[in-house]
Each structure stands twice: as structure tokens, then as C-alpha cells.
Amino acid sequence: MKPVISIEYCPKCGWLLRAAYMAQELLTTFTGELGGVTLQPSETGGTYIIRLGEEVIFDRRESGHFPEIKALKQLVRDLVCPDKSLGHSDR
């Protein structure tokens, strides 16, 4: 079974478009490796958490910022398919 990423975001903060953009980028980059990306509105203000399955891989509160898409792709790649080349997004 392919892993699924979930992005929990604060709708009151207006972060739906950011979450949708990140979901689109991940689905485009990891077409064959991911089983999907779900968007989950949070009831807790200021929430922006990205999970791979049940594992939190990014939390905006802990890091103090939103992830750059390049860094997020590298993180997902390292966890899901370490041998995959990300082209210009690679280190």
C-alpha cells in the first residue's frame, strides 16, 4: 500500500490555498509513490501539520515557519523513495 500524506491546516488563517498548492506539488512529484494527499481543516487556530501516515513530518508551530516546497519534497523523498531524483529540487 502506498503511503498517504495529510496536511492539517487552519481554515480561519486562510491556509487552504497553501495546503492545496503543497498537495498539488507533492502529487505531481510523487505520482507513482504516494497513495494520495488529504487536506484536513483543523479546529485549532494556527495549525499547519504535515503527516506521512501517522508520523508528523512537519509542524509549523515547532519550526516557526512554513516549509519551503523544495525542502518538503526532499523530506518526503527521503522518507518514501530515497533513490528518486528531484532534478532541480535536489540538494
Backbone as XML, in Angstrom:
<?xml version="1.0"?>
<chain id="A" units="angstrom">
  <residue number="1" name="MET">
    <atom name="N" x="0.838" y="-1.187" z="0.000"/>
    <atom name="CA" x="0.000" y="0.000" z="0.000"/>
    <atom name="C" x="0.884" y="1.251" z="0.000"/>
  </residue>
  <residue number="2" name="LYS">
    <atom name="N" x="0.570" y="2.192" z="-0.847"/>
    <atom name="CA" x="1.342" y="3.429" z="-0.946"/>
    <atom name="C" x="1.011" y="4.358" z="0.217"/>
  </residue>
  <residue number="3" name="PRO">
    <atom name="N" x="2.006" y="5.074" z="0.715"/>
    <atom name="CA" x="1.761" y="5.985" z="1.836"/>
    <atom name="C" x="0.896" y="7.175" z="1.435"/>
  </residue>
  <residue number="4" name="VAL">
    <atom name="N" x="0.174" y="7.697" z="2.410"/>
    <atom name="CA" x="-0.693" y="8.856" z="2.208"/>
    <atom name="C" x="-0.188" y="9.987" z="3.095"/>
  </residue>
  <residue number="5" name="ILE">
    <atom name="N" x="-0.151" y="11.172" z="2.527"/>
    <atom name="CA" x="0.229" y="12.363" z="3.279"/>
    <atom name="C" x="-1.036" y="13.126" z="3.628"/>
  </residue>
  <residue number="6" name="SER">
    <atom name="N" x="-1.075" y="13.678" z="4.827"/>
    <atom name="CA" x="-2.192" y="14.543" z="5.198"/>
    <atom name="C" x="-1.637" y="15.907" z="5.597"/>
  </residue>
  <residue number="7" name="ILE">
    <atom name="N" x="-2.354" y="16.930" z="5.194"/>
    <atom name="CA" x="-1.991" y="18.296" z="5.563"/>
    <atom name="C" x="-3.156" y="18.866" z="6.364"/>
  </residue>
  <residue number="8" name="GLU">
    <atom name="N" x="-2.912" y="19.076" z="7.646"/>
    <atom name="CA" x="-3.918" y="19.675" z="8.526"/>
    <atom name="C" x="-3.623" y="21.167" z="8.612"/>
  </residue>
  <residue number="9" name="TYR">
    <atom name="N" x="-4.606" y="21.980" z="8.276"/>
    <atom name="CA" x="-4.391" y="23.422" z="8.172"/>
    <atom name="C" x="-5.496" y="24.180" z="8.890"/>
  </residue>
  <residue number="10" name="CYS">
    <atom name="N" x="-5.200" y="25.430" z="9.216"/>
    <atom name="CA" x="-6.180" y="26.295" z="9.873"/>
    <atom name="C" x="-6.986" y="27.055" z="8.821"/>
  </residue>
  <residue number="11" name="PRO">
    <atom name="N" x="-8.286" y="26.759" z="8.676"/>
    <atom name="CA" x="-9.083" y="27.485" z="7.701"/>
    <atom name="C" x="-9.317" y="28.946" z="8.102"/>
  </residue>
  <residue number="12" name="LYS">
    <atom name="N" x="-9.334" y="29.216" z="9.399"/>
    <atom name="CA" x="-9.550" y="30.590" z="9.866"/>
    <atom name="C" x="-8.373" y="31.492" z="9.514"/>
  </residue>
  <residue number="13" name="CYS">
    <atom name="N" x="-7.196" y="30.893" z="9.363"/>
    <atom name="CA" x="-5.994" y="31.650" z="8.995"/>
    <atom name="C" x="-5.872" y="31.811" z="7.479"/>
  </residue>
  <residue number="14" name="GLY">
    <atom name="N" x="-6.753" y="31.155" z="6.726"/>
    <atom name="CA" x="-6.719" y="31.270" z="5.270"/>
    <atom name="C" x="-5.642" y="30.430" z="4.620"/>
  </residue>
  <residue number="15" name="TRP">
    <atom name="N" x="-5.308" y="29.286" z="5.213"/>
    <atom name="CA" x="-4.208" y="28.470" z="4.724"/>
    <atom name="C" x="-4.631" y="27.330" z="3.802"/>
  </residue>
  <residue number="16" name="LEU">
    <atom name="N" x="-5.881" y="27.315" z="3.372"/>
    <atom name="CA" x="-6.339" y="26.273" z="2.446"/>
    <atom name="C" x="-5.574" y="26.313" z="1.128"/>
  </residue>
  <residue number="17" name="LEU">
    <atom name="N" x="-5.406" y="27.476" z="0.535"/>
    <atom name="CA" x="-4.707" y="27.573" z="-0.750"/>
    <atom name="C" x="-3.262" y="27.108" z="-0.641"/>
  </residue>
  <residue number="18" name="ARG">
    <atom name="N" x="-2.597" y="27.431" z="0.459"/>
    <atom name="CA" x="-1.226" y="26.973" z="0.692"/>
    <atom name="C" x="-1.196" y="25.443" z="0.770"/>
  </residue>
  <residue number="19" name="ALA">
    <atom name="N" x="-2.133" y="24.868" z="1.505"/>
    <atom name="CA" x="-2.201" y="23.414" z="1.655"/>
    <atom name="C" x="-2.500" y="22.748" z="0.314"/>
  </residue>
  <residue number="20" name="ALA">
    <atom name="N" x="-3.411" y="23.325" z="-0.460"/>
    <atom name="CA" x="-3.761" y="22.774" z="-1.769"/>
    <atom name="C" x="-2.574" y="22.844" z="-2.727"/>
  </residue>
  <residue number="21" name="TYR">
    <atom name="N" x="-1.838" y="23.940" z="-2.695"/>
    <atom name="CA" x="-0.642" y="24.083" z="-3.533"/>
    <atom name="C" x="0.386" y="23.010" z="-3.189"/>
  </residue>
  <residue number="22" name="MET">
    <atom name="N" x="0.633" y="22.811" z="-1.884"/>
    <atom name="CA" x="1.614" y="21.811" z="-1.469"/>
    <atom name="C" x="1.153" y="20.409" z="-1.844"/>
  </residue>
  <residue number="23" name="ALA">
    <atom name="N" x="-0.145" y="20.147" z="-1.711"/>
    <atom name="CA" x="-0.691" y="18.845" z="-2.109"/>
    <atom name="C" x="-0.473" y="18.627" z="-3.600"/>
  </residue>
  <residue number="24" name="GLN">
    <atom name="N" x="-0.753" y="19.642" z="-4.410"/>
    <atom name="CA" x="-0.561" y="19.544" z="-5.859"/>
    <atom name="C" x="0.894" y="19.262" z="-6.194"/>
  </residue>
  <residue number="25" name="GLU">
    <atom name="N" x="1.808" y="19.968" z="-5.583"/>
    <atom name="CA" x="3.232" y="19.769" z="-5.844"/>
    <atom name="C" x="3.681" y="18.358" z="-5.464"/>
  </residue>
  <residue number="26" name="LEU">
    <atom name="N" x="3.224" y="17.866" z="-4.321"/>
    <atom name="CA" x="3.601" y="16.519" z="-3.883"/>
    <atom name="C" x="3.019" y="15.458" z="-4.805"/>
  </residue>
  <residue number="27" name="LEU">
    <atom name="N" x="1.761" y="15.619" z="-5.197"/>
    <atom name="CA" x="1.127" y="14.640" z="-6.087"/>
    <atom name="C" x="1.764" y="14.648" z="-7.474"/>
  </residue>
  <residue number="28" name="THR">
    <atom name="N" x="2.195" y="15.798" z="-7.926"/>
    <atom name="CA" x="2.851" y="15.893" z="-9.231"/>
    <atom name="C" x="4.237" y="15.252" z="-9.186"/>
  </residue>
  <residue number="29" name="THR">
    <atom name="N" x="4.971" y="15.487" z="-8.123"/>
    <atom name="CA" x="6.333" y="14.981" z="-7.999"/>
    <atom name="C" x="6.366" y="13.493" z="-7.682"/>
  </residue>
  <residue number="30" name="PHE">
    <atom name="N" x="5.432" y="13.017" z="-6.857"/>
    <atom name="CA" x="5.450" y="11.630" z="-6.395"/>
    <atom name="C" x="4.244" y="10.858" z="-6.908"/>
  </residue>
  <residue number="31" name="THR">
    <atom name="N" x="3.977" y="10.981" z="-8.196"/>
    <atom name="CA" x="2.813" y="10.354" z="-8.827"/>
    <atom name="C" x="2.723" y="8.862" z="-8.538"/>
  </residue>
  <residue number="32" name="GLY">
    <atom name="N" x="3.815" y="8.158" z="-8.706"/>
    <atom name="CA" x="3.804" y="6.707" z="-8.526"/>
    <atom name="C" x="4.103" y="6.237" z="-7.121"/>
  </residue>
  <residue number="33" name="GLU">
    <atom name="N" x="4.535" y="7.152" z="-6.256"/>
    <atom name="CA" x="4.987" y="6.749" z="-4.921"/>
    <atom name="C" x="3.987" y="7.009" z="-3.809"/>
  </residue>
  <residue number="34" name="LEU">
    <atom name="N" x="3.057" y="7.948" z="-4.009"/>
    <atom name="CA" x="2.087" y="8.283" z="-2.961"/>
    <atom name="C" x="0.706" y="7.731" z="-3.294"/>
  </residue>
  <residue number="35" name="GLY">
    <atom name="N" x="-0.008" y="7.350" z="-2.258"/>
    <atom name="CA" x="-1.378" y="6.889" z="-2.420"/>
    <atom name="C" x="-2.371" y="8.038" z="-2.398"/>
  </residue>
  <residue number="36" name="GLY">
    <atom name="N" x="-1.896" y="9.236" z="-2.083"/>
    <atom name="CA" x="-2.758" y="10.403" z="-2.068"/>
    <atom name="C" x="-2.292" y="11.431" z="-1.061"/>
  </residue>
  <residue number="37" name="VAL">
    <atom name="N" x="-2.913" y="12.593" z="-1.126"/>
    <atom name="CA" x="-2.692" y="13.661" z="-0.156"/>
    <atom name="C" x="-4.067" y="14.143" z="0.276"/>
  </residue>
  <residue number="38" name="THR">
    <atom name="N" x="-4.303" y="14.161" z="1.570"/>
    <atom name="CA" x="-5.584" y="14.638" z="2.076"/>
    <atom name="C" x="-5.407" y="16.000" z="2.737"/>
  </residue>
  <residue number="39" name="LEU">
    <atom name="N" x="-6.429" y="16.823" z="2.623"/>
    <atom name="CA" x="-6.449" y="18.127" z="3.278"/>
    <atom name="C" x="-7.464" y="18.065" z="4.411"/>
  </residue>
  <residue number="40" name="GLN">
    <atom name="N" x="-7.036" y="18.444" z="5.608"/>
    <atom name="CA" x="-7.898" y="18.354" z="6.780"/>
    <atom name="C" x="-7.983" y="19.704" z="7.484"/>
  </residue>
  <residue number="41" name="PRO">
    <atom name="N" x="-9.142" y="20.352" z="7.445"/>
    <atom name="CA" x="-9.270" y="21.598" z="8.195"/>
    <atom name="C" x="-9.189" y="21.317" z="9.696"/>
  </residue>
  <residue number="42" name="SER">
    <atom name="N" x="-8.454" y="22.142" z="10.404"/>
    <atom name="CA" x="-8.266" y="21.966" z="11.839"/>
    <atom name="C" x="-9.222" y="22.859" z="12.607"/>
  </residue>
  <residue number="43" name="GLU">
    <atom name="N" x="-9.592" y="22.429" z="13.783"/>
    <atom name="CA" x="-10.417" y="23.259" z="14.658"/>
    <atom name="C" x="-9.547" y="24.096" z="15.585"/>
  </residue>
  <residue number="44" name="THR">
    <atom name="N" x="-8.236" y="23.856" z="15.548"/>
    <atom name="CA" x="-7.301" y="24.590" z="16.384"/>
    <atom name="C" x="-6.623" y="25.671" z="15.551"/>
  </residue>
  <residue number="45" name="GLY">
    <atom name="N" x="-6.751" y="26.905" z="15.970"/>
    <atom name="CA" x="-6.171" y="28.021" z="15.236"/>
    <atom name="C" x="-4.659" y="27.909" z="15.104"/>
  </residue>
  <residue number="46" name="GLY">
    <atom name="N" x="-4.143" y="28.329" z="13.946"/>
    <atom name="CA" x="-2.705" y="28.355" z="13.719"/>
    <atom name="C" x="-2.083" y="27.022" z="13.362"/>
  </residue>
  <residue number="47" name="THR">
    <atom name="N" x="-2.898" y="26.003" z="13.161"/>
    <atom name="CA" x="-2.372" y="24.668" z="12.874"/>
    <atom name="C" x="-1.955" y="24.523" z="11.420"/>
  </residue>
  <residue number="48" name="TYR">
    <atom name="N" x="-0.776" y="23.965" z="11.221"/>
    <atom name="CA" x="-0.318" y="23.560" z="9.885"/>
    <atom name="C" x="0.640" y="22.400" z="10.101"/>
  </residue>
  <residue number="49" name="ILE">
    <atom name="N" x="0.092" y="21.187" z="10.024"/>
    <atom name="CA" x="0.853" y="19.972" z="10.308"/>
    <atom name="C" x="0.786" y="19.048" z="9.101"/>
  </residue>
  <residue number="50" name="ILE">
    <atom name="N" x="1.945" y="18.540" z="8.713"/>
    <atom name="CA" x="2.018" y="17.594" z="7.604"/>
    <atom name="C" x="2.431" y="16.244" z="8.180"/>
  </residue>
  <residue number="51" name="ARG">
    <atom name="N" x="1.644" y="15.218" z="7.838"/>
    <atom name="CA" x="1.906" y="13.867" z="8.326"/>
    <atom name="C" x="2.108" y="12.908" z="7.161"/>
  </residue>
  <residue number="52" name="LEU">
    <atom name="N" x="2.964" y="11.933" z="7.385"/>
    <atom name="CA" x="3.121" y="10.807" z="6.481"/>
    <atom name="C" x="2.577" y="9.620" z="7.255"/>
  </residue>
  <residue number="53" name="GLY">
    <atom name="N" x="1.378" y="9.162" z="6.876"/>
    <atom name="CA" x="0.690" y="8.173" z="7.700"/>
    <atom name="C" x="0.341" y="8.831" z="9.020"/>
  </residue>
  <residue number="54" name="GLU">
    <atom name="N" x="0.800" y="8.244" z="10.119"/>
    <atom name="CA" x="0.539" y="8.795" z="11.447"/>
    <atom name="C" x="1.699" y="9.656" z="11.952"/>
  </residue>
  <residue number="55" name="GLU">
    <atom name="N" x="2.827" y="9.638" z="11.241"/>
    <atom name="CA" x="4.034" y="10.332" z="11.683"/>
    <atom name="C" x="4.018" y="11.805" z="11.262"/>
  </residue>
  <residue number="56" name="VAL">
    <atom name="N" x="4.195" y="12.691" z="12.230"/>
    <atom name="CA" x="4.307" y="14.116" z="11.926"/>
    <atom name="C" x="5.677" y="14.354" z="11.317"/>
  </residue>
  <residue number="57" name="ILE">
    <atom name="N" x="5.688" y="14.892" z="10.089"/>
    <atom name="CA" x="6.967" y="15.183" z="9.438"/>
    <atom name="C" x="7.246" y="16.681" z="9.380"/>
  </residue>
  <residue number="58" name="PHE">
    <atom name="N" x="6.224" y="17.500" z="9.619"/>
    <atom name="CA" x="6.429" y="18.944" z="9.691"/>
    <atom name="C" x="5.312" y="19.566" z="10.517"/>
  </residue>
  <residue number="59" name="ASP">
    <atom name="N" x="5.699" y="20.451" z="11.433"/>
    <atom name="CA" x="4.735" y="21.193" z="12.254"/>
    <atom name="C" x="5.168" y="22.662" z="12.258"/>
  </residue>
  <residue number="60" name="ARG">
    <atom name="N" x="4.318" y="23.525" z="11.742"/>
    <atom name="CA" x="4.645" y="24.943" z="11.647"/>
    <atom name="C" x="4.949" y="25.554" z="13.010"/>
  </residue>
  <residue number="61" name="ARG">
    <atom name="N" x="4.241" y="25.141" z="14.023"/>
    <atom name="CA" x="4.469" y="25.698" z="15.366"/>
    <atom name="C" x="5.852" y="25.339" z="15.887"/>
  </residue>
  <residue number="62" name="GLU">
    <atom name="N" x="6.271" y="24.105" z="15.656"/>
    <atom name="CA" x="7.580" y="23.669" z="16.139"/>
    <atom name="C" x="8.719" y="24.341" z="15.374"/>
  </residue>
  <residue number="63" name="SER">
    <atom name="N" x="8.539" y="24.500" z="14.065"/>
    <atom name="CA" x="9.619" y="25.045" z="13.249"/>
    <atom name="C" x="9.610" y="26.571" z="13.202"/>
  </residue>
  <residue number="64" name="GLY">
    <atom name="N" x="8.451" y="27.190" z="13.453"/>
    <atom name="CA" x="8.354" y="28.632" z="13.431"/>
    <atom name="C" x="8.148" y="29.231" z="12.050"/>
  </residue>
  <residue number="65" name="HIS">
    <atom name="N" x="7.932" y="28.367" z="11.049"/>
    <atom name="CA" x="7.727" y="28.841" z="9.678"/>
    <atom name="C" x="7.045" y="27.751" z="8.867"/>
  </residue>
  <residue number="66" name="PHE">
    <atom name="N" x="6.601" y="28.123" z="7.677"/>
    <atom name="CA" x="6.048" y="27.140" z="6.747"/>
    <atom name="C" x="7.197" y="26.468" z="6.004"/>
  </residue>
  <residue number="67" name="PRO">
    <atom name="N" x="6.989" y="25.240" z="5.539"/>
    <atom name="CA" x="8.074" y="24.590" z="4.794"/>
    <atom name="C" x="8.199" y="25.190" z="3.395"/>
  </residue>
  <residue number="68" name="GLU">
    <atom name="N" x="9.424" y="25.315" z="2.926"/>
    <atom name="CA" x="9.655" y="25.646" z="1.525"/>
    <atom name="C" x="9.307" y="24.385" z="0.734"/>
  </residue>
  <residue number="69" name="ILE">
    <atom name="N" x="8.734" y="24.533" z="-0.444"/>
    <atom name="CA" x="8.299" y="23.363" z="-1.210"/>
    <atom name="C" x="9.486" y="22.464" z="-1.555"/>
  </residue>
  <residue number="70" name="LYS">
    <atom name="N" x="10.631" y="23.061" z="-1.845"/>
    <atom name="CA" x="11.831" y="22.278" z="-2.150"/>
    <atom name="C" x="12.220" y="21.391" z="-0.965"/>
  </residue>
  <residue number="71" name="ALA">
    <atom name="N" x="12.233" y="21.967" z="0.232"/>
    <atom name="CA" x="12.589" y="21.221" z="1.433"/>
    <atom name="C" x="11.553" y="20.139" z="1.734"/>
  </residue>
  <residue number="72" name="LEU">
    <atom name="N" x="10.277" y="20.448" z="1.512"/>
    <atom name="CA" x="9.224" y="19.463" z="1.756"/>
    <atom name="C" x="9.364" y="18.280" z="0.804"/>
  </residue>
  <residue number="73" name="LYS">
    <atom name="N" x="9.629" y="18.558" z="-0.466"/>
    <atom name="CA" x="9.821" y="17.474" z="-1.433"/>
    <atom name="C" x="11.015" y="16.609" z="-1.058"/>
  </residue>
  <residue number="74" name="GLN">
    <atom name="N" x="12.096" y="17.235" z="-0.605"/>
    <atom name="CA" x="13.272" y="16.470" z="-0.193"/>
    <atom name="C" x="12.953" y="15.592" z="1.013"/>
  </residue>
  <residue number="75" name="LEU">
    <atom name="N" x="12.206" y="16.126" z="1.958"/>
    <atom name="CA" x="11.825" y="15.381" z="3.151"/>
    <atom name="C" x="10.965" y="14.176" z="2.786"/>
  </residue>
  <residue number="76" name="VAL">
    <atom name="N" x="9.954" y="14.403" z="1.959"/>
    <atom name="CA" x="9.076" y="13.304" z="1.546"/>
    <atom name="C" x="9.867" y="12.273" z="0.751"/>
  </residue>
  <residue number="77" name="ARG">
    <atom name="N" x="10.697" y="12.729" z="-0.171"/>
    <atom name="CA" x="11.524" y="11.810" z="-0.954"/>
    <atom name="C" x="12.384" y="10.934" z="-0.048"/>
  </residue>
  <residue number="78" name="ASP">
    <atom name="N" x="13.056" y="11.555" z="0.947"/>
    <atom name="CA" x="13.937" y="10.816" z="1.841"/>
    <atom name="C" x="13.193" y="9.744" z="2.623"/>
  </residue>
  <residue number="79" name="LEU">
    <atom name="N" x="11.913" y="9.980" z="2.914"/>
    <atom name="CA" x="11.119" y="9.017" z="3.679"/>
    <atom name="C" x="10.439" y="7.971" z="2.801"/>
  </residue>
  <residue number="80" name="VAL">
    <atom name="N" x="10.035" y="8.353" z="1.594"/>
    <atom name="CA" x="9.211" y="7.481" z="0.750"/>
    <atom name="C" x="10.024" y="6.738" z="-0.310"/>
  </residue>
  <residue number="81" name="CYS">
    <atom name="N" x="10.938" y="7.437" z="-0.964"/>
    <atom name="CA" x="11.712" y="6.831" z="-2.066"/>
    <atom name="C" x="13.077" y="7.507" z="-2.156"/>
  </residue>
  <residue number="82" name="PRO">
    <atom name="N" x="14.000" y="7.144" z="-1.256"/>
    <atom name="CA" x="15.295" y="7.821" z="-1.151"/>
    <atom name="C" x="16.129" y="7.863" z="-2.437"/>
  </residue>
  <residue number="83" name="ASP">
    <atom name="N" x="15.901" y="6.950" z="-3.356"/>
    <atom name="CA" x="16.694" y="6.908" z="-4.580"/>
    <atom name="C" x="16.152" y="7.816" z="-5.688"/>
  </residue>
  <residue number="84" name="LYS">
    <atom name="N" x="15.004" y="8.431" z="-5.469"/>
    <atom name="CA" x="14.366" y="9.251" z="-6.518"/>
    <atom name="C" x="15.109" y="10.584" z="-6.690"/>
  </residue>
  <residue number="85" name="SER">
    <atom name="N" x="15.368" y="10.942" z="-7.923"/>
    <atom name="CA" x="15.971" y="12.233" z="-8.228"/>
    <atom name="C" x="14.859" y="13.287" z="-8.298"/>
  </residue>
  <residue number="86" name="LEU">
    <atom name="N" x="15.132" y="14.439" z="-7.714"/>
    <atom name="CA" x="14.173" y="15.541" z="-7.741"/>
    <atom name="C" x="14.598" y="16.614" z="-8.742"/>
  </residue>
  <residue number="87" name="GLY">
    <atom name="N" x="15.561" y="16.318" z="-9.558"/>
    <atom name="CA" x="16.002" y="17.281" z="-10.555"/>
    <atom name="C" x="16.516" y="18.547" z="-9.898"/>
  </residue>
  <residue number="88" name="HIS">
    <atom name="N" x="15.968" y="19.702" z="-10.288"/>
    <atom name="CA" x="16.443" y="20.988" z="-9.766"/>
    <atom name="C" x="16.151" y="21.167" z="-8.275"/>
  </residue>
  <residue number="89" name="SER">
    <atom name="N" x="15.253" y="20.371" z="-7.715"/>
    <atom name="CA" x="14.948" y="20.488" z="-6.288"/>
    <atom name="C" x="15.904" y="19.683" z="-5.415"/>
  </residue>
  <residue number="90" name="ASP">
    <atom name="N" x="16.826" y="18.948" z="-6.059"/>
    <atom name="CA" x="17.784" y="18.163" z="-5.285"/>
    <atom name="C" x="18.828" y="19.063" z="-4.657"/>
  </residue>
  <residue number="91" name="ARG">
    <atom name="N" x="19.447" y="18.520" z="-3.643"/>
    <atom name="CA" x="20.485" y="19.265" z="-2.927"/>
    <atom name="C" x="21.690" y="19.493" z="-3.785"/>
  </residue>
</chain>
